[in-house]
């Protein structure tokens, strides 16, 4: 997650520098987030059924959301950090989960 955030920021910074060689960007922010539940990183859902399984597991439980963030300034200084948050999810009914998944 941290490395993904850094690579995203470096890619955007490089692209912006190529497009505007005379003026590098003031700040580029790259981020990547994962959900951790019961010690396991939950992957992004592969399909609606997988999304339903994940949301059903999280329903009524507490999980951790961790985001890796990279900041690159005009002088090419790179600052990377991780921010984690505990999330308490209220119970969600199966019909509410289905309705949410239908929004894609």
C-alpha positions as CSV (number, residue, x, y, z in Angstrom):
1,X,0.0,0.0,0.0
2,X,2.8,2.5,0.9
3,X,4.8,1.5,-2.2
4,X,1.7,1.8,-4.4
5,X,1.0,5.3,-3.1
6,X,4.6,6.3,-3.8
7,X,4.6,4.8,-7.3
8,X,1.3,6.6,-8.1
9,X,2.7,9.9,-6.9
10,X,6.0,9.5,-8.8
11,X,4.1,8.6,-12.0
12,X,1.9,11.7,-11.8
13,X,4.8,13.9,-10.8
14,X,6.8,12.7,-13.8
15,X,3.9,13.1,-16.2
16,X,3.2,16.6,-15.0
17,X,6.9,17.5,-15.3
18,X,7.0,16.3,-18.9
19,X,3.8,18.2,-19.8
20,X,4.9,21.4,-18.0
21,X,8.7,21.3,-18.1
22,X,9.0,25.0,-17.2
23,X,6.8,24.6,-14.1
24,X,6.8,21.5,-12.0
25,X,3.7,20.9,-9.9
26,X,3.6,22.5,-6.5
27,X,2.4,19.3,-4.8
28,X,1.4,15.8,-5.9
29,X,-0.4,13.4,-3.6
30,X,-0.5,9.7,-4.1
31,X,-2.6,7.4,-1.9
32,X,-3.6,3.7,-1.7
33,X,-6.0,2.3,0.9
34,X,-6.7,-1.2,2.2
35,X,-9.2,-2.7,4.6
36,X,-8.0,-5.1,7.2
37,X,-10.5,-7.4,8.9
38,X,-9.6,-10.1,11.4
39,X,-5.9,-9.8,10.5
40,X,-6.5,-10.2,6.7
41,X,-6.3,-7.6,4.0
42,X,-9.6,-7.6,2.1
43,X,-9.1,-7.4,-1.7
44,X,-11.3,-5.3,-3.9
45,X,-14.4,-7.2,-4.8
46,X,-14.1,-9.2,-8.0
47,X,-17.8,-9.2,-8.7
48,X,-21.1,-8.4,-7.1
49,X,-21.3,-11.7,-5.2
50,X,-17.8,-11.1,-3.8
51,X,-18.8,-7.6,-2.8
52,X,-21.9,-9.0,-1.0
53,X,-19.7,-11.5,0.9
54,X,-17.3,-8.8,2.0
55,X,-20.0,-6.3,3.1
56,X,-21.9,-9.1,4.9
57,X,-18.7,-10.0,6.9
58,X,-18.1,-6.3,7.8
59,X,-21.7,-5.7,8.8
60,X,-21.9,-5.1,12.5
61,X,-18.2,-5.5,13.0
62,X,-15.1,-3.3,13.5
63,X,-12.3,-3.2,10.9
64,X,-9.3,-1.1,10.1
65,X,-8.8,1.1,7.1
66,X,-5.1,1.9,6.4
67,X,-4.0,4.5,3.8
68,X,-0.5,4.9,2.5
69,X,0.1,8.5,1.4
70,X,3.0,10.0,-0.5
71,X,3.5,13.8,-1.0
72,X,6.0,15.1,-3.5
73,X,6.7,18.8,-3.6
74,X,8.1,21.0,-6.4
75,X,11.7,20.4,-5.1
76,X,11.1,16.7,-5.3
77,X,11.0,16.2,-1.6
78,X,9.1,13.0,-0.8
79,X,7.2,12.4,2.4
80,X,5.4,9.1,3.0
81,X,3.2,8.1,5.9
82,X,0.4,5.7,6.8
83,X,-2.8,6.7,8.5
84,X,-5.0,4.1,10.1
85,X,-8.6,4.3,11.3
86,X,-10.8,1.9,13.1
87,X,-14.3,1.7,11.5
88,X,-17.3,0.4,13.4
89,X,-19.9,-0.6,10.8
90,X,-23.5,-0.8,11.8
91,X,-25.4,-3.9,10.9
92,X,-26.6,-3.8,7.3
93,X,-29.5,-5.8,6.1
94,X,-29.1,-8.1,3.1
95,X,-31.6,-5.9,1.1
96,X,-29.5,-2.8,1.9
97,X,-26.3,-4.5,0.8
98,X,-28.0,-5.6,-2.5
99,X,-29.2,-2.0,-3.1
100,X,-25.8,-0.6,-2.5
101,X,-24.1,-3.1,-4.8
102,X,-26.6,-2.2,-7.5
103,X,-25.3,1.3,-7.5
104,X,-21.9,0.0,-8.6
